[in-house]
Amino acid sequence: MSIIDVSKWNGDINWSRVKASGVDSVIIRCQVSTRKTINTDTKFKKNIEGAIAAGLKVGMYAYSFSKTASGGIQEAEYAIKLAEPYKDSIYYPIFIDVEETSCAKTSKEVCTAFCKKIEEAGYNAGIYASASWWKDYLKGVNQWTRWVAQWGSKKPSNADIWQYSEKGKVNGISGNVDLDKVISYTPKPKPEPEPLKEYVDIAVPILKRGDKCSEVKTIQTILKEQGYSGKDGKTLEVDGSFGPNTEYALTAFQKKHEAQYKVKPEGICDKTTWKVLIYFV
């Protein structure tokens, strides 16, 4: 399995060419921590959407600067928010990348907190570090996927994924790119979708843009409580009028639950959408 890892430093990537070159997987940097802030990698959205569209299996990694468990949790929460739109497409773990020497002594604590939080959110979790870092600071941390950096031809003994070069050449990427090999990785099976709550089969109306009735208020109330906003970015108004803001919020709700509950993201409240809306009451 041919796998690479990328960040903003790899510039604009032609993912179709990358796929055609034989690469089938990529781990994408999603964020970078500094001493004071957590920032999204400026190429993350473009990279993950391009890689998924090209048919690559994807994972994510977060560059850590934390020295405490609470910092690791914050970094994990930030990564989870970035991952949410792509949850059904993420195959590899969300990794924490530890390599800042000032954070070395507490990296076991930080990595453990990060990985537990990632798993709580339903993702596979992993840790990236050099072979020497694993030996010196991460002894006994074996319950998550181990991504080990050791450049050269000698495979590290404890790696699930091995980063073996920083000077790879891949069509579609200008300059050097990190090369990796999957030694052993099997994603944890995703839980089966929870069954929808019992639904009384009543004659619910199919509602769409332009309709005005009390049932529209019901839709708006549920969407508002779930945190969906209108097309204007403002809190959804509960006025019983199915306008563009309600259509926008309903479509966003449908997109989120399309894979799990087979709703169509078309902004129309049909019988299936009613069932899913009622599930969240």
C-alpha positions in Angstrom: 0.0 0.0 0.0 1.5 3.3 -1.1 1.0 6.1 1.4 2.2 9.6 1.8 1.7 12.4 4.4 1.3 16.1 3.5 0.8 19.6 4.9 0.7 23.1 3.7 4.4 22.9 2.9 3.7 20.6 0.0 1.8 23.5 -1.8 -1.1 23.0 -4.2 -1.4 19.3 -4.9 -3.0 17.7 -8.0 -4.7 14.8 -6.4 -5.8 13.1 -9.6 -2.1 12.8 -10.7 -1.1 11.6 -7.2 -3.7 8.8 -7.5 -2.6 8.0 -11.0 1.0 7.6 -9.8 0.0 4.7 -7.6 -0.5 6.4 -4.2 -3.7 5.1 -2.6 -3.5 6.7 0.9 -2.6 10.0 2.5 -2.3 11.3 6.1 -3.1 15.0 6.0 -2.0 17.6 8.6 -5.1 19.3 9.9 -3.7 21.7 12.5 -0.6 23.1 14.1 -0.2 24.1 17.8 2.1 26.8 19.0 2.9 27.9 22.5 -0.3 29.9 22.6 -2.7 28.9 19.9 -4.0 26.0 17.7 -4.3 26.9 14.0 -5.8 25.0 11.1 -3.3 24.0 8.4 -4.1 26.4 5.6 -4.2 23.6 3.0 -6.2 21.1 5.1 -9.6 21.6 3.6 -8.3 21.7 0.1 -6.1 18.6 0.7 -8.7 16.4 2.3 -11.5 17.2 -0.1 -9.2 16.8 -3.1 -7.8 13.5 -1.8 -11.3 12.1 -1.0 -12.6 13.2 -4.4 -9.7 11.4 -6.1 -10.5 8.2 -4.3 -7.6 8.1 -1.8 -8.0 6.7 1.7 -7.3 9.5 4.2 -6.2 10.1 7.8 -5.3 13.2 9.7 -2.5 14.4 12.0 -2.3 17.3 14.5 1.1 18.9 15.3 1.3 19.1 19.1 2.8 21.7 21.4 1.1 20.6 24.5 2.8 19.9 27.8 -0.3 18.8 29.8 -3.1 16.3 29.4 -5.6 19.2 29.3 -3.7 20.6 26.3 -3.8 17.3 24.6 -7.6 17.2 25.1 -7.9 20.7 23.6 -5.9 19.7 20.5 -8.0 16.6 20.1 -11.2 18.6 20.3 -10.0 21.0 17.7 -9.1 18.0 15.4 -12.5 16.4 15.9 -14.3 19.6 14.8 -12.1 19.7 11.6 -12.8 16.0 11.0 -16.6 16.1 11.4 -17.5 17.0 7.8 -15.4 14.0 6.6 -16.2 11.5 9.3 -17.6 8.9 7.0 -14.5 9.1 4.7 -11.7 9.0 7.3 -10.0 5.5 7.1 -6.8 6.0 9.0 -6.5 7.4 12.5 -6.4 11.0 13.7 -2.8 11.1 14.9 -1.0 13.4 17.4 2.4 14.4 16.1 4.9 14.8 18.9 8.4 16.2 18.1 8.8 19.4 20.1 11.7 18.8 22.5 10.3 21.2 25.1 7.3 18.9 25.4 9.1 15.5 25.4 8.9 14.7 29.1 5.1 14.9 29.3 4.4 13.5 25.8 3.1 10.2 27.2 0.5 12.0 29.3 -0.4 14.3 26.4 -0.7 11.5 23.8 -2.8 9.4 26.1 -5.3 12.2 26.7 -5.4 13.1 23.0 -6.0 9.6 21.9 -8.7 8.8 24.4 -10.6 12.0 23.4 -10.3 11.0 19.7 -11.7 7.6 20.4 -14.6 9.0 22.4 -15.6 10.8 19.3 -15.7 7.6 17.3 -12.4 7.9 15.4 -9.4 5.6 15.4 -6.5 7.3 17.2 -2.7 7.2 16.7 0.6 8.7 17.6 3.4 9.9 15.3 6.9 10.2 16.7 10.5 9.3 15.7 11.9 5.9 16.6 14.1 7.4 19.3 11.1 9.4 20.8 9.1 6.1 21.1 12.1 4.6 22.9 12.8 7.4 25.3 9.3 8.9 26.0 6.5 6.6 24.8 7.4 3.2 26.3 4.4 1.1 27.0 2.0 3.3 24.9 0.9 0.5 22.6 -2.9 0.6 22.5 -3.1 3.1 19.6 -1.7 3.0 16.0 2.0 3.7 16.1 3.3 5.8 13.2 7.1 5.8 13.5 9.6 8.0 11.7 12.9 6.3 10.9 14.4 7.4 7.5 16.4 4.8 5.7 16.0 1.1 4.8 15.9 -0.3 8.4 12.3 -0.9 9.4 11.5 0.0 13.1 10.4 -2.9 15.1 7.3 -1.3 16.7 5.7 0.5 13.8 2.2 0.0 12.4 3.0 2.7 9.8 6.6 3.5 8.9 7.7 6.9 7.6 10.8 5.9 5.8 11.7 9.0 3.7 11.3 12.8 3.6 12.6 13.0 0.1 10.0 11.2 -2.0 8.9 12.2 -5.5 5.3 11.8 -6.5 3.6 13.1 -9.6 1.2 15.9 -8.7 3.3 17.2 -5.9 6.1 19.8 -6.4 9.3 19.1 -4.5 9.9 16.4 -1.9 7.1 14.6 0.0 7.2 12.2 3.0 6.9 8.5 2.1 5.3 5.9 4.4 4.6 2.2 4.4 1.7 0.5 6.2 3.1 -2.4 8.2 -0.1 -3.4 10.0 -3.3 -1.4 10.3 -7.0 -2.5 10.5 -9.5 0.2 11.3 -11.9 -0.5 14.1 -15.3 -1.4 12.7 -17.8 1.5 12.8 -20.8 1.0 15.1 -24.0 0.1 13.5 -26.4 3.1 13.1 -28.8 3.4 16.0 -32.3 2.5 15.1 -34.7 5.4 14.6 -37.1 5.9 17.5 -40.5 4.4 17.1 -42.4 6.5 14.6 -46.1 6.7 14.4 -47.0 6.4 10.8 -49.2 9.4 10.5 -50.0 11.5 7.4 -47.1 14.0 7.7 -47.0 16.6 4.9 -44.1 16.8 2.5 -42.8 20.3 3.0 -40.6 22.5 0.8 -39.7 26.1 0.2 -42.7 28.3 0.0 -44.9 26.4 2.4 -46.3 28.1 5.5 -47.8 26.0 8.4 -47.3 24.9 12.0 -45.4 21.8 10.8 -42.7 24.1 9.4 -42.4 25.6 12.9 -41.7 22.1 14.2 -39.0 21.6 11.6 -37.5 25.0 12.4 -37.6 24.3 16.2 -35.7 21.0 15.8 -33.1 22.4 13.5 -32.6 25.4 15.7 -32.1 23.2 18.8 -29.6 21.1 16.9 -27.6 24.3 16.2 -28.3 24.7 12.5 -28.2 28.2 11.1 -29.8 29.8 8.1 -28.3 30.7 4.8 -27.6 34.1 6.2 -25.5 32.6 9.0 -27.9 33.7 11.7 -29.9 31.6 14.2 -32.8 30.0 12.4 -36.0 31.9 13.0 -39.1 29.9 14.0 -41.8 31.6 12.0 -43.6 28.8 10.2 -42.4 30.1 6.8 -40.3 27.6 4.7 -37.9 30.2 3.2 -34.3 29.9 1.9 -32.9 29.9 5.5 -35.0 26.9 6.5 -34.2 25.1 3.2 -30.5 25.8 3.8 -30.5 24.5 7.4 -32.6 21.4 6.5 -30.2 20.5 3.6 -27.2 20.8 6.0 -29.1 18.4 8.4 -29.8 16.0 5.6 -26.2 16.0 4.4 -24.9 15.2 7.9 -27.2 12.2 8.2 -27.3 11.1 4.5 -25.0 8.1 4.8 -26.4 6.9 8.1 -30.1 7.3 7.6 -30.4 7.5 3.7 -32.0 10.9 3.6 -31.7 12.9 0.4 -29.9 16.3 0.8 -32.4 18.2 -1.3 -34.0 20.6 1.2 -37.4 18.9 1.1 -38.9 17.5 4.3 -40.2 14.1 3.1 -41.3 11.2 5.3 -37.8 9.8 5.8 -36.5 13.2 6.9 -39.4 13.6 9.3 -38.4 10.3 10.9 -34.8 11.4 11.4 -35.8 14.9 12.7 -38.1 13.2 15.3 -35.2 10.9 16.3 -33.4 14.1 17.6 -36.3 15.5 19.5 
